[in-house]
Amino acid sequence: MSLDLDFRADHSSVLLERQPPAVYSFLLAIIYVAFISLGLPDSLVGAGWPVMHQDLGVPVAYAGIITMIIAGGTIFSSLASERLTRRFGAGIVTAASVGLTAAALVGFSLSGSFWVLCLWAVPYGLGAGAVDAALNNYVALHYAARHMNWLHSFWGLGASISPFIMSYALTSGQGWSSAYRIVGLTQVVLTFVLIMTLPVWGRAAKTALTAAKAPAAPAGRDDGNVAPGTDGAVGAGQAAGGGTAALDGQAGGAEPSGRRSAHVPLAEALRIPGVVLILVAFFAYCALESTAILWASTFLVTDRGVNPATAAAFASLFLIGITGGRFLAGFFADRVGDKQLIRGGFVTIGVGVAMLALPLGTDAPALVGLVIVGLGCAPIYPAIIHSTPVNFGRDRSQAVIGIQMAAAYTGSTLAPPLFGVVSTWVGMWTFPLFLAVLAVLGLLMSERLNKLVGRRAPAEGLARKS
């Protein structure tokens, strides 16, 4: 198999990205709307629980039971997403998953007891995990890095809107159930939109296959059709450590639904060189992000003596930093590349954590440090997802991304209560240290993966030439 044929199969999606047909642009707009909608439910439980637990007659701590059920369903469906997507296609999985989430949210709005809420939490989690993995893999395969960053900033926009929806429902006297009903019906509308546009996913698949068969530029030459920032996946760039996503020239690698290539079992996916490294890195990042979201305000108040209102404001700036940082990263993600974004993100987090830990007489460094941590977090999640087809191959990206989602949700679920135990026994002063350990772990694992991919790429290039 010639290197030119491999290049052609691997970069059909990039050709489409630089010269997008109308079908791809329209589908991208749908995906942007879907990402906003995906973020809407994620903040509802936290925003409404102070009132919900009173109405349901349960202790405040029972919020942990709801979130654990949701997380369990999300992890399970993330692991199953590869098989589902290969069988039914990304469009059907996305529509069905959003529909499942919509039903769960409407169910929440009708729940009058805690145990009913727990029952509806099951489809809530199952729908969230499958659509997350399916959409992330689709975008990683078929769109440039800037869109991955912008899409995740749109998710943050949705997550930021839902507390306001809850606030409006409560202040207007409609109750917390009204907020769930509003978001649930929004998801119902999105479900119908996705169902109506299922043929678009099919036409996009045919467009990708056509691009895969089109004449390609000679290896090592950038003729303007290849989006920059793919970590050097063009010809000589592969030898520089960018890795490869080609499927030995199979056109099926460019098929959006991923149904042309064989199912990759979980055990086999875990044995792929480098997968465990990226899982640990992703676990560490998501553990860091969720811990900071939950405990940053408490740390600022109890350990730094910051006014609670000020601490809450800067904790919100942490989230705004993530959302805004992803939007800004989209403008240079293609030029910088995924590896540099991940590396720079973890280093920036380290700088922010150091400012949090500085024992100074003023609160300013800690407050600014928290915002810097948020900016450092911004590009890591999208860049890890977007680099997956390059690092592990297009035919295996859905399986790997599904496992990555499971690792992410596991880190987000386990790390905050773990730090709660640590802070209880040792002290809240360990907050910056806890974040630092996670940042160093994530950076080390991602750098080891970069070295592994860098060593593997030249060998794969020689194998293709032979």
Beta strands, then each sheet from edge to edge (+ up, - down):
end
